[in-house]
Structures are given as C-alpha cells and as structure tokens.
Amino acid sequence: MNNRFAKQKSRSINNNPYGPKRTPNNLTRRRLFNANSNNTTNPSSCRSKLKYVAIVKILLVSVYLLFQSSSASTSTSTSIVAEVEDLSHLPAAVAGVVIDQTEEASSSSSLVKQDPPKSSEGIKSDIFSYEDTGTGGKSNNVDADTSGSEIVKVKAKVVVEDDESAEDGEGEGDNKSAEAEAEEKHDSEEEPDKVEKAADSALSASATSSEGKLDKCSFRKYKPNRYYPVNETSESFLSDSEYIRGKLPFIINPRNDSDSDNKTGPTKICIDTSEWETVDDDHRPFSDGQNPSFVSLAHDAYNLHDDHHTPRIEKSTIQPLEEIYGSDEIDNMFLGLLLFGDSQCRWNMSAKVMEEYHFSPLLEAPQKRSMVLILNGSMEPVGQAVLQLELDKTWGEKRKRHNKKKKENGEGYERIIVELDDARLFFHNGKLHVLYRNGPSFGYDKQLQNPIHITKVGEDKFEAYIKSSETFSVCCGRNIAFISETPANKGSGGSGSDLLALTWIDPVTTNVVDHPMAAVDVDVTDTKRRLQEIIWPTSTSASTNENGRRRLGQKLKKSSIHGTNGYMSPLHSTSELLGIAHFHRPEHRDSSEFAKHGHHYTHAFFTLQIKTVGEGDDEKEKYILKRLSNEFAFMAPSSSDDNTADVIQFASGVDLVGSDKDGKLMISYGINDCEGAIIFLGMEQVQNFLIPVEDGDEVVNLMGRAI
C-alpha cells in the first residue's frame, strides 16, 4: 500500500465510525480483490448484478417476441411492458422504460436516446428509440450498413426524472403519484365519454391536410378531462359554487347559431417556432403560444370620425410597420403578444397519449420568450419578432438582476430575452404598452409595465423591445387592468389623461398611477380594500354612507371574480368602459388532474361608469359597476358539441374594432395554456349580453347557487 493511500485510509477511519470511506482507489482495490477470489458473500453486489441481468433478459425476450411476431405477420405490431419491482439502483435513463409502440422486429438491438431538437440543449425528452444497429449488437455506430436488416423503433417513457421535473407536479418522479395513477386509470377506460367522441369527430378531418400531413395550424385535440360541458355540474366544486344571478354559464359562440352573421371564428393563432425549436413533420411544437393579447392598429379604431379625438396610438409609434406593410394596409392589421414558456399542453398525459395526439416529446420549453405578431385582415401572420429588453439601466430587484450593459462598440445597449409572464397590451399617451410579471427579477406580487418600441430592420422585418429605464411597477397583485381613454362625452375624449389602475373588480377599486420614465414603484395598497372586513350590502342604503363609500365591519364572504384583460375599452355611445373578467372553479389554484393551476374557467363582460359622489368640498368622481353579463365560456374548437368548453380559457385580449353600436369586439384568448384563438362578436350582441345592476351593487350581490 503506498503512502498516499495509507493516509487516505487513515483519514477515512478516523472520521467515519462505520469504517473506511469508499474512495475511488479503495473501490478499485475491492473490485480487483473480489474478481480474483472466490468471495461471493457480498449480498448487495449480487442483488445489484441480478437486477441489471433481469433488465437485459427482459429486453432480449422483448426482441425475441417481436421477431416471432414479425415472422408470423409483418403487419402485426406488438406492445410490451417491461416492469421491475425495484428500479432504485438503475440509471434514470433505463429505469421505468415502458414500451408503447413497435414496428418491424430485429434480432439485435440497443437503447439509444433521440437527438434533442436544435437550440434545446439541456432540455429533457422522454422519447427514446430502441433500434437495431445492424452490427450484431457490438456497436452503436450510426454509419454502419443497415441495408437488408429490419429495424425496431420503440417509443419509451422514462418514469424516473430528476428532482426539478418532480417539483413540476407532473407525476414523473421516482414513485408513481396519485395524479399519474388517476391518469393511467383514465386511459384504461374502454368507453370514452361524449366529449371525447365529439373531439374525435371534429378533428378527424381537420387535423390533417389534403395531402395527409399533420396540419400544425389546426386546433389541438386533448384528453377528455381537458373539456367539460358548461350546462352540467357533475363535479362537486361546480355544484357547490355560486354563479352570477344563479345561472350556469352558456357558450357565447356556438357553432349552430342563427345569429352567426354577428360573430366569427374561432381562428387559431399560428406562428412559426422554428427559430428556437426543431419540430419533425409528425409532431406539433412544444407549445403554440399562451395568453394572446391582440389589438387593432387602425388610426381611428372606434370609427368616431372626429378630428378632435386624440388617437390612442400615435403614427410615430407604428411608423416602422407602415413602412413595411403600407399605410393603407396597416389600418386593417392587428398586433399582438404571444407567450412561449412552460405550457400545459401535455398536462397529465402519458407518452402513449402524447404520441397519439402528435404532441412534442419535450418535457420543458426549449426557450421562454414573448413574441410580437402582426396579423393581416384575414388573421394570417405576416410578421413576427421576439420582444427583447434593452439594458440601459439595471433591471430587477430580486435574485435575478440584469446589470446595465453597453454594446462592445459603445453605440447603444445590449438587448436580451426575458420572460414576460401573463403579458397584455394597453395604450397610454399615444404609445403601445405591455403589462406583465417577472417573478425571478421583481417577485410575483408586482405587475410591471413598459412602452414598446418598434424599429425597422432591412426591407421587410422589424424588431420590438422595451427599455429597462422605462419600467414601472404596480403593487400588489396581478390581472390589474388600465384605464387611459375616457368616453368622448366624459372627460378629454381620448388618450393623454391620467393613467388609472383597476386593481379590483369586486368591489370596484381604481387608483391614479404615476407614469414615470424610470423604474419607480407605484404602490396602490392604500386603495386596496381589505375585503374580509367589508360588509356586503343587501341594499344600497344599508351598505354605503353619504359619499358612496362602503362601510367596514364584520368578516363576510366575497366573490371570486378576477380581472382578465389589460385595457378597458371606451364605449362612447353609453359613456362606459368595457372589460372582461373571469372565474375559475374551485377558487384555489392547486394542481389537479385537470390542470397545474386554475381550471374550469368562465368569463363575464362588465362595464364601469364615472359617478359623482359627495357634496361641496367632498365631491369627487369615482368609477362604479354599471352593467354585468351572465357567465359564459367559449366553445371548444376541437369539439363538435356546442355545450363543451376547454377547462382552461383565458381571455387576455379585448379590443373594440369599429363603433360600439354596430362594430365588432375582438377577443383573443388562450386554450388549455397551450394555444391561442381569436373570435369576433358583434357589438349589438355584446350590448345585449350586458345587464344593468342596481346603483351601489357589486358583483357579490348578484352571486347565487345555480337552480
């Protein structure tokens, strides 16, 4: 024994009461000793070897069965499941392999992982290929001559993931989760429900093109539990819930509608993801985009024909786009945001179901980014650019800060891609703005805002970016909408007035927001009511004082309505502001078989109006709830049942196109946190959906159990 090893052994014995530490040298000597002796008394080593031998035997038997099946009939496929009771000592890349699909058989084989997509380094995939190398099993040389040999291709799911994946709540850790067991049980059911049959029927013709190729711009099909009939309360959290005016939601855009002339769509928002993701012809991208928010680029979006009305977006803001597409065309075009990040496309899906539905095998997003998309009048994409952050000032307050950084040539500042969560568009002072959250840099209790800058690049491309020096935040919460335009017969009649934040819908709570051109916090907590202390009224006189303010008292319930869109659209004919809100049931956002967060969404239109309260020196203006629709959902586009909705629907974009009397309301919304759609509703119909509320009432006064 040399001196170095003697010192190492001595050090291990002194520090470890259970014996010497197993250093690499020590382990090597032990293995050499065991290999050259008849000592076979190491039970741990024997068990480990037997487990590996068992796996090898299972794989060899699988190949033999496949070969036998192929010999009998080359058109017959075999499905085999390899199971081992204790896989804790096996590598994660081998343990828990479940063979889902086979093709032709082979006499020699090896397990190899498919190459990950480009620009996806470090991204996990659960699809493997089990294939013949054509070299008698001696080598994995991909250049070997495989002519004349049959190839086995097996899709396999790796059950053993790392800790990070397990924390995502997807039931793919070392132990099978309750969620995975429920999903497995669901897949084993032989009789699909009517929702799945409707989805199958609708998609059988639309998911493939005339040439038989997968149409990636078609709406996706999901597992049956990602749909639900809105006119039923089969789940307890639905039957136990309260609804606006005690009425179950309705489908606002049914396929078989006599008033179909006043609505269009839904149209899928289709975008090219090849810039950051490689997708083969038989699979869809990891995500088609989440939470779309689109607005019209028209100079006179509301058809006011009033030269005194301040336009909501200045010509200079979109001048680069006019140079690319033409000033006449831009009036009929739309600009929007689409998030690509941690989607829920594959939520609670097995590898088999993912393959059946042509979903991406990736377990994580290849990259996270927000895309600026330009659509023409036919809702077809004609341009796109990633929204970047220009580091002209240090950006961030939490663990992930980005320092100010000049370009190497000293001209301007570097730009980077950052995640803009729940991004939505709004207008102020003639500029297009984005509101969003970024938890790693600012925490999850702040909503951030920035003006968007657009520059032309070359002849037909553009860049979009925000500046770190222009970031301002509103605390606390999310889904905070902004008010910048006031109706024509109320106030200035256009942009340029104060910027207000609608921090709560129930009760209606607004606050004036400073609009700094530097990173300054705007705290609105002083106007954020402590809802648990509000006495909800049974009548107006009993609940409000002479100034129209709510009285505070004992703890009572509140409604669970939330804001949705980022910008309140002015209705000039009625002096109101139009918004859209949402519920999800149950109210908590815990992971479930349906979704990672909230699910069973419904929406409702609402309007606000300015009212003068108080007298003399105490007189002031405030916004009150004026009208409120009943709850509705959007028809699931991959279902033929008019009463079926997706469990996740989030209408993050609402914009008025034309007059508020006979124009159209454009609604852009996300589906299952995976893809986006746009529909247009006639404003005459929207106005009819809105029902007046009594003066002083809030949403909670109208909530009741469904009869």
Secondary structure, DSSP 8 states (H G I E B T S, - for coil): --HHHHHHHHHHHHH-TTS----HHHHHHHHHHHHTS-----HHHHHHHHHHHHHHHHHHHHHHHHHHHHHH-TT-----B---S--TTS-TTTTT-EEEE--S--SS-EEEE----TT-TT--B--EEEE--SSTTS---TTS--TT------EEE-----HHHHHTTSS-SSS--HHHHHHHHHHH-SS--HHHHHHHHHHHHHSB-TTS-B-TTS-----GGGEEETT---SHHHHT-EEETT---EESS-SS-TTGGGEEEEEE-----TTT----TTS--S-S-EEEEEEE--TTTT----TTS--SS-GGGSHHHHHHH-HHHHTT-EEEEEEESS--TTTT--HHHHHHTT---BSS-S--EEEEEEE-TTS-EEEEEEEEEE-SS-B-SSS--B---B-TTSSSB-EE----EEEEEEEETTEEEEEEE-HHHH-TTEEEEEE-EEEEETTTEEEEEEEGGG-EEEES-S--EEE----TTSTTSSTTS-EEEEEETTTTEEEEE---SS--EEE-TTTS--GGGB---SSHHHHB-TTS-B-B-S-------EE--SB-EEETTTTEEEEEEEEESSSS----SS-SS--SEEEEEEEEEEEEES-GGG-EEEEEEEEE---EE---TT-S-TTEEES-EEEEEEEEES-TTTSEEEEEEEETTTEEEEEEEEHHHHHHH-EE--TT--GGGGEEE--
